[in-house]
Structures are given as C-alpha cells and as structure tokens.
Amino acid sequence: NEVQVPLISPTLRAQLFPPPSSPFAPSPPSSRAVDISVAHLRHHKLLPEPGTSSPKKLAPAVEFDLPRLQGPTISHHFHAIGRDVAEPFLSMAKDFARADVPPMPEREQWVLAPGWTFYSADGSYESVDFPSVDDATLVFDVETMPYAGGHFPIMAIAAGVKGWYAWCSPWLSGDDDKPNHLIPFGPPSLFERPDTPPRLLIGHNVLYDRARVAHEYTLRRPSTRYLDTLSLHVAVSGLTNPQRPTWIKYRKEQEQAAAAASSEAPSEASEPVVDQPVSPTAPAAGARTTAGDAAVKDWKEVSSLNSLAEVARLHCGITVDKSLRDVLIDPSLTIADARECFDELIAYCATDVATTLAVYRQLVPKFLESCPHPVTFAGVALMSQPVLPVDRKWPEYLERAERKYQDRLEGVTGALVTLAEEARAKFDHRGADGRFVWEDDPWLRQLDWSPKKARRAAGPVDVKSSDLVWPKWYWDLDVPRQGLDVSIGKRAAPLLLKLRWKGFPVAFSKEHGWMYRIPAAELDAALVADPSLKALEFSDVADASLDADTDGAYVKLPHPDGEGKNVGSPLSKPFVAAFEDGVLTSEYPAAEAALALNASCSYWTSARERITNQMVVWNGDARVPAPTPAAVAASEASDDAQGLILPQVVPMGTITRRAVERTWLTASNAKKNRVGSELKSMVRAPAGYAIVGADVDSEELWICSVMGDAQFGIHGATAIGWMTLEGTKSAGTDLHSKSASILGISRDDAKVFNYSRIYGAGVKHAVQLLLKSNPALTTNEATDLAKALYASTKGVVDRSPAFRRNFWHGGTESFVFNKLEEIAQSERPRTPALGCGLTSALTKAYLPADGKSKAGEGYLPSRINWVVQSSGVDYLHLLLVSMEYLTRRFEIDARYLISVHDEVRYLVKEEDKDRAAMALQVANLWTRSLFAYRLQMPDLPQGCAFFSAVDVDTCFRKEVNMTCLTPSNPDSIPFGESLDINDSLARTSGGSLFADGRPMAAHE
C-alpha cells in the first residue's frame, strides 16, 4: 500500500470487501492523508527516504477460495451468521423476559422427595424424571453443603412458564447415604443434534450451577445454553476496580442511614417483593437515562457489586435475606440438620430463583440495548459451555505437586528452626561490656526478648517446677504439642536470616511494613546516591523503639505497586530478582533457599486449594471414584479413566466483558523451576481427539494501532501501526524492541510497559514497573526513563481549549491515544466492531466533578482500558461465532473447550483436525476484515490476516514445543504440531473445508 505494508491478495480481497464501485465501499484515503502519514513514519525512522533503499522482497501471496459471505459485505455477513448462531436461544431469552411464570409455591407445599417434583399453577404436584421439554427456558438455582457434601448439590429449584420444579438429592431425602448425585435436566442422550429440543437455563453465576448438571459431563455438546444474570449485570452496570472501595463506603453509609430510620419505624415483612413496581416518576436503579436526566446524579446510584442481593436491590428494588446461606456453609451442619430445616432451605432456594427471575426481566432489555449485535449474545452463549477433559495423569499431578512442595518446605523450615534455636541460645549471653549480645545485633534486637516460662524443655526436666524461660518471640513461635513453627511467612524469619537491602539491615514497622535501616553517619552519602529516598517518621505506639533510634534512619523497602503500599515480607516472590541481583542479601544459605522456595512454590502455594478442589466427574458418573495414584501405577485399566472438569467461568466478569475464572483463566504456563505450573497441560485430549487452537497475534496491540491507522484510511499509517505490522525483532523496529532500547531492559520486559501504557496507565505506573524489574535503579532514574519512554511513545499533551480535550502529538502512539480518548470521552462510548456500550458506572452522565477531575472526566484510564479490552472481547466473540458457523456448515466435529483472553481451544475429532485448523484461519481472516471494514478500510495487511500458527496438540499448553518439565513433572510431553496458513492449505486440498476435499468454489 502507500506506506509499503503488503496487503492480502486481490483474490482474497475480492471475496471479503466490496469493489470500489459498490455503494458499500468506503472512500479511498486522500493524498494529504498519505503525505502526512509518510512524513510521520520517516520522522520516526520507519520508512526510508526515497531512493535510499532497495524494493522490499514480498512473501508469496496467499490465494484460495473462501466460504461465500452471507451478505453484500463482511458487516452484513456477521450480522447474518451471528443471528444464525444466536437462535433459537436469543428469541427464547427475549420471550422468557416477557413471559408469565406462575407464582412460587407456598412454603408448606414443598415436598421432600428424591429427584424432581413438578408444582403446577393449580397447586397440585407430581414426581417427574426431569423438567418438561415444553418448559424450554428455565431460571434455576442450586444449593450445596460444601463441608458435609463437597461439590454435590443437595437441592435445586427451577421455574418456567408451566410451573415450578424442585429437585432433592437422594442423600437429602434419606434414600442414599452418599452425596454423589448430579441434577438431570433431560435424558443422557441430550447431546446436540437436529431433532433435540433446545434448552436455555438462566441463573446468577450460572456456570457454578451448570457444574452440578448431570448431562453436561459428556464430550458431546448438550443442546443447552446458559445465560448468566451476573454477567448481564456486569456488562450493563458493573464496577471497575478503582470504584469498588468508594462504592462500598457509599453502600455502608446507606445501610447505616436505613438502620437508623428503621429503628424509628415499625418493622416490615421479611419476604421480598419480587415484582415490586418501579415508580413511574423516577427511573429504575441502573436504568439507562439521558444525560440531561436529573433523577440520576451519580455513578454510585446506577451500579453495584455483583452479588444477587446487591444486583436485585439495584435493578428491582428488592431486599434479599441471605442469612440462610451462612447455615449451608456452616462446617458443623450435617445432612440430618438440613433434613430437619428442609422447609426453610427449599423456600430460601426458591426465593433466590424468584429474585433471579425478577433481575433477569430487568437486565435482558438493558443488555440488548447496550450490546445489540447478535454476535455478542451468541459469543456469550457459546462461552457458557467450557469443558476440560483430564485422564489418569490428573491425580498423579495433584500428588506429585503436593509432595514436592512439602519436601522443599521442610528443608527451609528446618534451616529456620536451627537459626531460631541458635538465636534463643543467646537469650542470657552477655558481652564484655555486660550487655546482652542480642542488644547489639541490628536484627535480633527487634525481636521481643521479654521472658516467658517455657512450655517444654529438652531432657527430663519438669518445666512446671523449673526456672526455664524463653524469650517471648520464641514462645510465640512454639505450637503446643507440635514444636516450633518457623515458616518463611513468619515475621521473625527475615530477622533470623539477617537480611540486608543494599547492604543495610532490614527492620519491621507496624505502621510502614518492612524497611531498611541506614546508619546516621551514612545517610548523606545514601541521599546523594538516590535523592528520592525518604526517611520515615513513626506515629504508631508499637514503633516507639524505632522512633527513639536517633543513630539511624529508616527507609521503606520498595513495593511492586508503589511507595504507598507496605511490603508484607521481603521473602515474597517479588523480591527474588532483588536477591539474584545482589540487592537483597544474607549471610545464611537458608535465605537463598527460602527465596528459592517462594519462587518455585509460589504458584502452588497460591493455587493449590483451588486446584485440589476442582470438581472432576469420572466416566460421566458422579459415583465413580477418582483413580488414585497408587491404583494408576498398579493397573493398566486406569488408562481408560476419563474425567471432565466444567470450569465455573463468569462469561462477562469484568466491565470490559472479559471472562473471569479463578483457576484455569489465571493459570501460568509451565516453568521448569515452578512446582505445579504444568496445570494446563494436565488437560488432555481423549483417544480419538485432538486439541486445536491458536493465540491471536498481538490482538489488542493491533486493535489499538488499527484505530490510529483508520484516521488516515491506510493500514500502517501511524508509527505504532507500522511497527505492529512490519516491525521486526531482528531490525529492532517492532514496538517492544523500540521500548526496550529506550528503557535499557529486555524485549520481554518491555511488553509489560507497552500493554500497560495502551491500557491507560501513566508515568507513575511505569516507574513502579521499572523499580520492580530493576531494584538497583533509584526512583529518580526510573522516573527519568519512564518520562523518556512516554515522550517517545505517547508524545506530548496539549491542553489548549482549541482542542476541547487533551491532544497528544509528537510520539509514535499519539494518533492512537487521541482516538482512544475520543471514544472513551464520548457521551455514549461504543466499541468500533460490534457497537457494545460502556457500563453505567463509567458513563459521562454519571461522573460528577470531584477533587481530581471535572464532571464527566473521571476514571479516564479505566475508560481507555475499556475501549481496548472490550474491543478484544468483540474479537473473541467474532472468532467463536465464525468457528461455530463453519463447524456446523461443514460438519466439522469440534467442540469449544475454553478461551483465555486472546487464545482459544477446541476439542476436535482426530479425522477433522486439519479442517478445524483451516476453519480457524478463515475465522481469523473474517474477524480482522470486519474490524478493518468497520473502520472504513476495505483491505487487510497480509501479515495479520492469518494466525501465525494454529496448534494441533494432545494437551492444553501455550506452545506445542513446550516440554512442560517442572519440579513436579519429570516427564516431557511429546510435541504437537504447529501449522501456518500454507501448511493448512496443503493439508486441506487448497483450503477446502469439505470432508471429501472438493473445491469450495464449485459448491459455493
């Protein structure tokens, strides 16, 4: 094109974009736009001056026949296939929001009987195998007893237009002595096929409930979709993280005011009013009103946290009593207790269903107004059915990771116990000057040496009658009948290890956390070396001894999140790099071992409870026990053991509509020094299947850059756009290499800076990242580097009234930030691709002036972040809908497995894996083309049109050539295959998606 960016072949372009003569074709770029772009790129040394370089050698053009678009443009096409994939569930969702549901049965009507009981509107009831297929849409809720019954449900309630349904576990009814039962919503053969009736299940955090539904535990996808009211609320009225503390404070003030008012008024009925009408003179809480509506003044009034109680209060004016929830999670509750209070528990569950129904009726129209494109609804529905297959390796993994962790922990703990004993032995030792030796030790003197009578003694001594005493710090570490507990998490550990920061001893303050002490004689020299150092002052009475220390000054240890935060432990994972760089030191080898333990076991320590508590159903039957590692080793029959995990994802868990899940969506990639980090690779394709997927190359970086390029109508017109498309590591012209050279850090470290800047973070955040990546830097040095980076990338801001808002210029990313801020600061921000709206909590009309910002200008970084990440979610939804359409149309046996932000994985029958890989390439090409077309650019760069690689693998891992060797996994996993577009074309008869390989064009 005009800036030397290679574009897709004319053959592909003609199949994706309208010809220039079409009424749907955007106008070509102006000559002035071309001139400005070329000058900008030459200024940043990305384009050579005329005549100073030889013509670029282009890669061979990719040409093949695509499936025909379902409409005159790619935009029409996605609307058509989006509706095709969304139906019939979209219509079912709309109809149910308007449907009449019979009243909830009275408390005395519920019957304790195993299985399903149907309660009709006329008051009669009968036992049924599962809810009627005529009740195709149901709102439901499940209750569990996590301590007594583990993951398994004890009861469930569902409500539809025909009536209400209650399910009771045979364990609850007394018909079985084990809790291992799942809820049937249909026959075992309820997998998706043309003659299977569809079913839509609605709930609040509904994928938690889905994990208790029996027919979901199959490799064939059931004909059920799930709609999550929590997700709908977050997309419409959710809070961003910086808003949460303010909102919680506001809510507490509301509760206190209500409590004061209620103490002066007669008590109200405790039952919630489910269909409480909203006053016609004021909008419902959370309603989308016009900017000039004076009834809603503040974002706190139109948003809430995500619990059902808060969501119901906001959208429906309902007060929900959740006190019985505490009964269910009480560790002392037995199944006999639950049986005794069955009436209260089943009524509680039914009330939650009635409340969820009321919330659903309010949220569906709001969500469809905010996110009107059928692709969004279809994408969210597809994401409601993740599934992860595991095999006999799963119990082995759990056992090995825990054993390795305990082995390493024992080694460090033993060393710390030795140091504690050595320190205790100095309790009554005095030096030549008559002082206790510990008084002159800058670490040990911080411990509490006041005497306490010993609990025990070595040898046959009667402690009760002896005069043996311990220092209080030692007494605090001693656990009766167990001995010393000196783990690295204890406050005494850094002092026993005599840690130093830049050569100075560490110290602890109740007010300031961990610090280091600089002797007064050395303070001036330290301030010359780093003028940003601040000597601390102490106001807490617990720090009186530190305040009285006039011979030294105390400085905070740097916290990864900035100087406002206190360091909880210098032995935590963020300080490993400081130890390796010699900034954090100790005279004891145990210190290195303690930090190594934290580095190697940090993942397992933080995730072990979530991982070991994963709900795995083996061979599709809740009553089949998990194969034990011993049984696996002893019997080859365990090779047939097939387990399924249903990740309890919130499909739209953040205000950017990103999915949220605590284990699988946060899992790290396998690292050779990190115990348990092979978690993802434990997801294994069963025999006869492959795992096919891809990571979107620089997804959000490309989305940002193409928004900047669109202002010129040319791909690669801006410096960041050109670097994203054409920059290379080898020439140092890609974005990450440029930033790395400015900051003097590695290219990998530079990625963090680039993404945080694009998400709206400022210089202050960059300084924190620099200090974290290089502890040897002073704050002033880090600030200078960060400012240089921002001047080179984001540019310089002009706040002249002529621009009406901040105007960035002079940097490689200035055009991008001007566009992002333009969208973020508009009255009704919408994503460019699918036109999705912003949560009410960040809408300008609800952002009053405060001490930091003018009216409508608050939380700008969060709103910029929303533009980028929400567009990334649009990308994912477009990709998923394209794959669903293609796999259906061409009968490719592929099931959605899971997506982790910019990567997606499918479980595919072995014989269809090459066609699935090709379908992914077509889906990506369609998705990129829609973004370009919606931004008025009817063309696409060759470099981003296709996935650089589609992975065909036997397990779930980041790259097919990762061995996944870790301290807890000594066995390398055989490599998978990585296919580029040319590989896929060669394996599919030139791009045919038909099973017999016949040409696409002939059929189309």
GIPEBEL-V410604 format. One record per pair of residues at least 6 apart in sequence whose ideal C-beta (glycine too) atoms are under 8 Angstrom apart, sorted by the first residue. I is the first residue (numbers start at 1). J is the second residue. Records with the same first field share a line. If there is no record, write none. Layout:
I = J  J
This chain:
1 = 7  714  715  716  939
2 = 29  34  37  38  714  717
3 = 34  37  38  41  47  714  715  716  717  722
4 = 47  56  716  726
5 = 715  716  722  725  726  941  943
6 = 56  58  59  941  942  943
7 = 13  715  939  940  941  942
8 = 16  61  62  939  940  941  942  945
9 = 61  62  63  942
11 = 61  63  64
12 = 62  63  64  66  925  940  945
13 = 938  939  940
15 = 65  66  68  69
16 = 66  69  74  925  926  929  940
17 = 25  73  74  929  933  938  939
18 = 24  25  72  73  938
19 = 25
20 = 28
22 = 72
24 = 72  73
25 = 938
26 = 713  933  936  937  938
27 = 713  936
28 = 713
29 = 712  713  714  717
30 = 713
33 = 711  712  713  714  717
34 = 712  714
36 = 712
37 = 712  714  717  718
38 = 47
40 = 717  718  719
41 = 47  717  719  722
42 = 48  49
44 = 719  812
46 = 719  722  723  726  727  733
47 = 722
59 = 942
61 = 942
62 = 942  945  946  981  982  985
64 = 985  990  991  1000
65 = 990  991  999  1000  1001  1004
66 = 922  925  991  1000
67 = 886  889  890  922  993  1000  1004
68 = 1004
69 = 76  77
70 = 76  77  80  81  84
71 = 77  79  80
73 = 933
74 = 926  929  930  933
75 = 930  933  934
77 = 926
78 = 373  375  878  881  926  930
79 = 373  374  375
81 = 375  881  882  885
82 = 373  374  375  376  377  378  881
83 = 90  374  378
84 = 885
85 = 374  375  378  382  881  884  885
86 = 374  375  377  378  381
88 = 198
89 = 198  200  225  227  377  381
90 = 374  377  378
92 = 136  137  198  200
93 = 137  200  202  227  364  377
94 = 364  368
95 = 137
96 = 137  139  161  200  202  360
97 = 360  361  364  365
98 = 361
99 = 137  161
100 = 161
101 = 139  159  160  161  357
102 = 120  121  159  161  162  163  164
103 = 121
104 = 159  164  274  350  351  353  354
105 = 119  123  125  164  350
107 = 343  344  347
108 = 343
109 = 119  123  125
110 = 166  342  343  346  347  350
111 = 117  125  166
112 = 168  172  173  339  342  346
113 = 127  168  173
114 = 168  169  170  173  175  176
115 = 127  128  129  167  168  170  184
116 = 127  128  129  130  131  165  166  167  184
117 = 125  126  127  128  165  166  167  168
118 = 125  126  127  128  131  132  162  163  164  165
119 = 125  163  164  165  166
120 = 162  163
121 = 163
128 = 165
129 = 184
130 = 184  185  186  187
131 = 138  158  160  165  185
132 = 160  162
133 = 186  197  199
134 = 162
135 = 158  160  161  162  163  165
136 = 160  197  198  199  200
137 = 160  161  199  200  201  202
138 = 158  159  160  165  199  200  201  202
139 = 158  159  160  201  202  203  353  356  357  360
140 = 156  157  158  159  201  202  203  209  353
141 = 156  157  203  204  209  349  352  353  356
142 = 153  155  156  183  203  208  209  212  349
143 = 153  154  155  156  328  345  348  349
144 = 150  151  152  153  154  212  328
145 = 154  179  328  329  333  335  338
146 = 328  329
147 = 329  330  331  333
148 = 179  333  334  335  338
149 = 169  171  179  335
150 = 179
151 = 211  212  613  615
152 = 169  171  179  180  181  182  212  622
153 = 167  169  181  182  183  212
154 = 168  169  171  172  179  335  338
155 = 166  167  168  169  172  345  346  349
156 = 166  167  183  209  212  349
157 = 164  165  166  167  346  349  350  352  353
158 = 164  165  167  201  353
159 = 165  353  354  357
164 = 350
166 = 346  350
167 = 183
168 = 346
169 = 176  179  181
170 = 176  181
171 = 177  178  179  181  335
172 = 335  338  339  342
173 = 339
174 = 339
178 = 623
179 = 335
180 = 622  623
181 = 622
182 = 212  213  214  217  617  622
183 = 212  213  214
184 = 213  214  215
185 = 199  201  213  214  215  224
186 = 199  215  222  224
187 = 215
188 = 214  215  218
190 = 196  215  222  223  224
191 = 215  218  220  221  222  223
192 = 220  221  222  223
193 = 223
196 = 223
197 = 223
198 = 223  224  225
199 = 223  224  225
200 = 224  225  226  227
201 = 209  210  213  224  225  226  227
202 = 226  227  228  229  356  357  360
203 = 209  226  228  229  356
204 = 228  229  230  308  311  352  356  359
205 = 228  230  648  650
206 = 226  227  228  229  230  384
207 = 226  228  384  386  646  647  648  649  650  651
208 = 648
210 = 216  226  384  646  648
211 = 615  646  648
213 = 224
214 = 622
215 = 222  224
216 = 222  224  385  387  646
217 = 617  620  622  644  646
218 = 620  644
219 = 387  389  644  686  689  895  907
220 = 895
221 = 385  895  896
222 = 385
224 = 385
225 = 381  384  385
226 = 381  384  385
227 = 360  380  381  384
228 = 380  384  650  651  652
229 = 308  311  356  359  360  363
230 = 306  308  311  650  653
231 = 380  650  651  652  653
232 = 360  363  364  366  367  652
233 = 304  306  311  314  315  359  363
234 = 306  650  652  653  654  655  657  839
235 = 367  370  371  652  655  657  836  839
236 = 286  288  363  366  367  370  839  840
237 = 286  302  303  304  314  315  366  839  840  841
238 = 303  306  654  655  839  841
239 = 247  303  304  305  655  839  841
240 = 654  655  839  841  842  859  862  866
241 = 862
242 = 859  862
243 = 299  303  841  859  862
244 = 305
246 = 300
247 = 300  303  304  305
248 = 305
250 = 300
251 = 304  305  310
270 = 321
271 = 351
272 = 312  318  319  320  321  351  354  355
273 = 317  318
274 = 316  318  354  355  357  358
275 = 358
276 = 316  317  318
278 = 284  317
282 = 295
283 = 289  293  295  296
284 = 315  316  317  362
285 = 301  302  313  314  315  317
286 = 302  303  304  314  315  362  366  840
287 = 296  302  366
288 = 366  369  370  840
289 = 295  296  845
290 = 845
291 = 827  844  845
293 = 845
296 = 302  845  846
297 = 846  848
298 = 846  848
299 = 840  841  842  843  846  847
301 = 846
302 = 314  840  841  843  846
303 = 314  839  840  841
304 = 310  311  313  314
307 = 322
308 = 320  322  352  355  356  359
309 = 319  320  322
311 = 359
312 = 318  319  320  355  358  359
313 = 319  320
315 = 359  362  363
316 = 355  358  359  362
318 = 355  358
320 = 351  352  355
321 = 351
324 = 344  345  348
325 = 348
327 = 333  341  345
328 = 338  345
338 = 345
368 = 377
369 = 837
370 = 836  837
371 = 377  657  834  835  836  837
372 = 835
373 = 834  835  836
375 = 834  874  877  878  881
376 = 834  836  874  877
378 = 877  880  881  884
379 = 876  877  878  880  881
380 = 651  652  877
382 = 880  881  884  896
383 = 649  651  659  880  896  899
384 = 649  651
385 = 896
386 = 646  647  649  896  897  898  899
387 = 644  645  646  647  895  897  898  907
388 = 644  645  646  647  664  683  897  898  956
389 = 642  643  644  645  683  684  685  686  689  907
390 = 616  643  644  645  682  683  684
391 = 639  641  642  643  684  686
392 = 627  632  638  639  641
393 = 682  684
394 = 616  626  643  682
395 = 626  627  628  629  632
396 = 629  632
397 = 676  678  679  682  968  969
398 = 611  612
399 = 629
400 = 968  969
401 = 604  608  611  675  676  968
402 = 604  608  612
403 = 968
404 = 675  967  968
405 = 601  604  605  608  675  676  968
408 = 597  600  601  675  967
409 = 487  597  601
411 = 593  597
412 = 488  590  593  594  597
413 = 486  487  488
415 = 588  589  590  593  594
416 = 486  487  488  493  496  497  590  594
417 = 484  486
418 = 590
419 = 486  496  497  588  590
420 = 474  477  484  486  492  496
421 = 484
423 = 438  444  447  474  496
424 = 470  471  474
426 = 436  437  438  444
427 = 436  438  449  469  470  471  474
428 = 436
429 = 436  437  438
430 = 436  437
431 = 437  440
436 = 449
438 = 444  445  447  449
439 = 445
442 = 505  507  517
443 = 495  496  498  499  505  506
444 = 495
446 = 495  507  508
447 = 471  473  492  495
448 = 471  472  473  476
449 = 471  472  473
450 = 471  472
451 = 469  470  471  472
452 = 469  470  471  472  475
453 = 463  468  469  470
454 = 463  466  468  469  470  475
455 = 463  470  475  478  480
456 = 463  478
457 = 463  466  468
461 = 468
470 = 478
473 = 492
474 = 484
477 = 484  485  486  490  492
478 = 484  485
479 = 485
486 = 492  493  496
487 = 493
488 = 569  571  594  597  598
489 = 569  571
491 = 508
493 = 569  571  594
494 = 506  508  514  569  570  571
495 = 506  508
497 = 571  586  588  590  591  594
498 = 505  586  587  588
499 = 505  506  570  571  584  585  586  591
500 = 506  516  584  585  586
501 = 516  557  570  578  583  584
502 = 516  583
503 = 585
504 = 516  517  518  519
505 = 516  517
506 = 514  515  516  517  557  570
507 = 514  515  516  517  546  554
508 = 514  515
509 = 515  536  538  540  543  546  554
510 = 540  542  543
511 = 538  539  540  542  543
512 = 536  538  543  554  556  566
513 = 556  557  559  565  566  567  568
514 = 556  557  566  567  568  569  570
515 = 536  554  555  556  557
516 = 554  555  557
517 = 549  552  553  554
518 = 526  552  553  554  555
519 = 551  552
520 = 550  551  552  553
523 = 535  552  553
526 = 533
527 = 533
529 = 778
530 = 778  779  780
531 = 778  780
532 = 778  779  780  783
533 = 555  779
534 = 555  556  563
535 = 553  554  555
536 = 553  554  555  556
537 = 547
538 = 544  546  547
546 = 554
556 = 563  566  567
557 = 567  570
558 = 567  771  772  775
559 = 565  566  567
560 = 574  768  772
561 = 768
562 = 764  768
563 = 779
570 = 584
571 = 591  594  595  598
572 = 598
573 = 598  599  602
574 = 772
575 = 584  595
576 = 595  596  598  599
577 = 772  773  775
578 = 584  775
579 = 585  591  592  595
581 = 774  775  776
583 = 775  776
584 = 595  775
585 = 591
586 = 592
599 = 673  674
600 = 673  674  675  967
601 = 674  675
602 = 674
603 = 668  674  675  676  677
604 = 674  675  676  677  968
607 = 663  666  667  676  679
608 = 676
610 = 662  663
611 = 663  676  679
614 = 645  663
615 = 645  646
616 = 626  643  644  645
617 = 624  643  644
618 = 624  625  626  627  641  642  643
619 = 641  642  643
620 = 644
626 = 643
627 = 638  641
631 = 638
632 = 638  641
642 = 686
645 = 683
647 = 661  663  664  665  898
648 = 661
649 = 659  660  661  665  898
650 = 659  660  661
651 = 659
652 = 658  659  873
653 = 659  660  661
654 = 660  869
655 = 838  839  841  842  862  866
656 = 865  866  869  870  872  873
657 = 836  870  873
658 = 869  872  873  901
659 = 665  899  901
663 = 679
664 = 680  898  900
665 = 900  901
667 = 679  680
668 = 674  677  679
669 = 677  680  957  958  962
670 = 677  678  680  681  957  962  963  964  965  966  969
671 = 677  966
672 = 965  966  967
673 = 966  967
674 = 966  967
675 = 966  967  968
676 = 966  968
677 = 966
678 = 964  965  966  968  969
680 = 955  956  957  958
681 = 955  956  957  962  964  969  973
682 = 955
683 = 691  897  955  956
684 = 954  955
685 = 691  907  953  954  955
688 = 909  910
689 = 907  908  909  910
690 = 907  908  909  910  913  952  953  954
691 = 897  905  906  907  908  951  952  953  954  955  956
692 = 894  905  906  908  913  916  917  920  950  951  952  953
693 = 897  903  904  905  906  920  950  951  953
694 = 903  904  920  924  947  949  950  951
695 = 902  903  947  958
696 = 875  879  902  903  924  947
697 = 944  947  948
698 = 724  944
699 = 872  875  902
700 = 755  758  868  869  871  872  902
701 = 720  724  735  754  755  758
702 = 724  725  944
703 = 868  871  872  875  931
704 = 720  758  813  816  820  868
705 = 718  720  721  723  724  725  816
706 = 715  721  931  932  935  937
707 = 816  819  820  823  832  935
708 = 717  718  720  721  813  815  816  819
709 = 715  716  717  718  721  815  935  937
710 = 819  935  936  937
711 = 717  718  815  819
712 = 718
713 = 936  937
714 = 937
715 = 721  725  932  937  939  940  941
716 = 722  725  726  941
718 = 812  813  815  816
719 = 811  812  813
720 = 735  793  812  813  815  816
721 = 816
723 = 733  734  735  738  812
724 = 734  735  944
725 = 941  943  944
726 = 733  943
727 = 733  734  735  737  738
728 = 734
729 = 736  737  747
732 = 738  741
735 = 754  812
736 = 747  748  750  751  754
737 = 747  750
738 = 792  812
739 = 750  753  754  789  793
740 = 746  747  749  750
742 = 785  788  789  792
743 = 749  750  753  770  785  789
744 = 785
745 = 770  773  774
749 = 773
752 = 769  773
753 = 766  769  789
754 = 793
756 = 765  766  769
757 = 766  789  790  793  794  813
758 = 813  816  868
759 = 861  864  865  868  869
760 = 820  860  861  862  863  864  865
761 = 861
762 = 790  861
763 = 783  786  787  790
766 = 786  789  790
767 = 779  782  783  786
770 = 777  782  785  786
771 = 777  779  782
774 = 782
777 = 785
790 = 811
791 = 810  811
792 = 811  812
793 = 811  812  813
794 = 808  811  813  814  817
795 = 808  809  810  811  812  813  814  817
796 = 808  809  810  811
797 = 806  807  808
798 = 806  807  808  809
799 = 806  807
800 = 807
805 = 821  822  825
806 = 821
807 = 818
808 = 814  817  818  821
817 = 864
820 = 864  867  868
821 = 860  864
823 = 829  830  832  867
824 = 860  863  864  866  867
825 = 844  856  857  860  863
826 = 844
827 = 843  844  845
828 = 837  838  843
829 = 837  838  843  863  866  867
830 = 836  837  838
831 = 867  870  871  874
832 = 871  931  934  935
833 = 871  874  875  878  930  931  934
834 = 874  877  878
836 = 870  873  874
838 = 863  866  870
839 = 866
840 = 846
842 = 859  862  863  866
844 = 856  857
845 = 856
847 = 853  855  856  857  858  859
848 = 855  858
849 = 855
850 = 858
852 = 858
853 = 859  860
872 = 901  902
875 = 902  927  931
876 = 899  901  902  904
878 = 923  926  927  930
879 = 904  923  924  927
880 = 896  899  904
882 = 922  923  926  927
883 = 894  896  904  906  919  920  923
884 = 896
886 = 892  919  922  923  993
887 = 893  894  916  919
889 = 993
890 = 915  919  993  994  995
891 = 995
892 = 908  912  915  916  919  993
893 = 908  909  911  912
894 = 906  907  908  909  912  916  919
895 = 906  907  908
896 = 904  906
897 = 905  906  907  956
898 = 904  905  956
899 = 905
903 = 958
904 = 920
905 = 956
906 = 916  920
908 = 916
912 = 995
913 = 952
914 = 952  979  984  987  988
915 = 988  993  995
917 = 950  952  979  984  987
918 = 984  985  987  988  991  993
919 = 993
920 = 947  950
921 = 946  947  950  981  984
922 = 991  993
924 = 945  946  947
925 = 940  945  946
928 = 940  944  945
929 = 940
932 = 938  939  940
946 = 980  981
947 = 980  981
948 = 980
949 = 978  979  980
950 = 978  979  980  984
951 = 959  960  976  977  978  979
952 = 960  976  977  978  979
953 = 960  976  977
954 = 973  974  976
955 = 964  973  976
957 = 964  973
959 = 978
960 = 975  976  977  978
961 = 975  976  978
962 = 973
963 = 972  973
964 = 972  973
965 = 971  972
979 = 987
984 = 991
985 = 991
988 = 997
989 = 997  998  999
990 = 999
991 = 1000
992 = 998  999  1000
993 = 1000
994 = 1000  1003
